[in-house]
Amino acid sequence: MARHFTLFLCVLAFFAVGCSSPTQRVRSRDPHWQSNGQYMAAEKNSYTGGLVWQPFPDLNNPLHLEIWKSVQKNGYVGDGYGAICNYYGTYLVTISVTSAGVYTPVSYFYFPQYHSLIYGRDQAAFDWYKGDRKATQTNAVLLVKHLLAVNEYKSFVIYCPDDIPHTAFQKDNPKLPFAEFLASESIIITPPTLMRVNGYNCQGGDGAYNVFAYMPVGGQIYRYEVRCSLGNIEAVRKFLIGEEIGDCLYLY
């Protein structure tokens, strides 16, 4: 009798696991998935240019469940939580991924009209961007802030050297201005600057705005060259111009 009862319990356990939803199975990996998702969304809301982020997935939101099915189908579940925002009619999702103890979030775009999922890349963010593309300094900066939203780690636009956290450097070099150190590394940080090409500015011909950004993970500095033609923003090129700069964060 005891043997039959034990077998009955095993069968019940099997069906309990087998019938649980994909979200429930992944969710169990991290008991703090809800609070972690809330933290990720709050952090992203603090620096990504007006995009409104929410914790992901919300189990009561049909759209979240639709996206989750696609994420699960493609094997992109990661730690089972993340953050999501509406990106001009498509959805940008950042999933927490921890591998071998190292945290590496990954971003994807979900296109509801096609029920498709693609990796979050600068070019996809640029192509789907529906903001004002008139060639102005303000529009160039806002565009770059939206492109930064697809980065794996926190990144933000900088306007001068002091926008880069550098408390450790200043403590070790109290008499050396941080801007001079950057200049010695051939790094010059300026406010968004219009470069004129062949004597024309963005309003009358071809040109580009330089917009700088900083990623604390790795201490990376980027220059975004926002290219303009006939008064409109037409393309963006991204250049890594420095690493291990300022108060860096490292992942081990």
Secondary structure, 3 states (H helix, E strand, C coil): CHHHHHHHHHHHHHHHHHCCCHHHHHHCCCCCHHHHHHHHHHHHHCCCCCCCEEEECCCCCHHHHHHHHHHHHCCCCCCCCEEEEEECCEEEEEECCEECCEECCEEEEEECCCCEEEECCHHHHHHHCCCCCECCHHHHHHHHHHHHCCCCCCCEEECCHHHCCCHHHHHHCCCCCHHHHHHHCCCCCCCCEEEEECCECCCCCEEEEEEEEEECECCEEEEEEEEEECCEEEEEEEEEEECCCCCCECCC
